[in-house]
Amino acid sequence: SSPPLDADARRPEMVFTAPDGKSPMPQRLFPDHCVQGSAGAELAAGLRPRDGHLLVRKGSEAGVDSYSAFFDNLRLRSTGLEDDLAARGINTVLVCGLALEGCVAATARHAAELGLDTFVVHDASRAGGGEEAARAALEELEKEHGVRAMSAAEAAERWAATAGVPAEAQLSGPRL
């Protein structure tokens, strides 16, 4: 069972004004995490980008939240990920990370909206609000967007079979 990121993780949703100066922009404030230039924004020790790997940088523009790996929160700017996946012929995505009810859910939602076959790897993700928040996010993603949850072992087994690679090898190497 994953504890919340910190005691303030269950902060209420607030409404700010969007960059256009008029539109309401609902936001849920999470504890500071993944701050650019900090250790929390570094890739995990076992993840090393290789030539040809996609590395999406998001949330780098002040004043514009970007939970999704595809678009900013208002869907005004694209990260280019959709085009990169299409150019590679990729139509299935596995989403995992921090925070499941925030960035992971936003990325999975956008992937499904773009017509990609989308899965959340639940045991490779962590919800800022704890297990209850994780359950609620996964249920909403499945019910509203057709996103399916699976474990890392299930993902490795499923895609290892199609690639002819043993499941153990799929889990041991660097992945992005």
Buried (B, 14 or more C-beta within 10 A) or exposed (E): EBEBBEEEBEEEEEEEEBBEEEEEBEBBEBEEBBEEEEEEEEEEEEEEEEEEEBEBEBBEEEEBBBBBBBBBBBEEEEBEBBEEBEEEEEEEBBBBBBBBBBBBBBBBBBBBBBEBBBBBBBBBBBBBBBBEBBBBBBEBBBEEBEBBBBEBBBBBBBBBEEEEEEBEEBBEEEBE
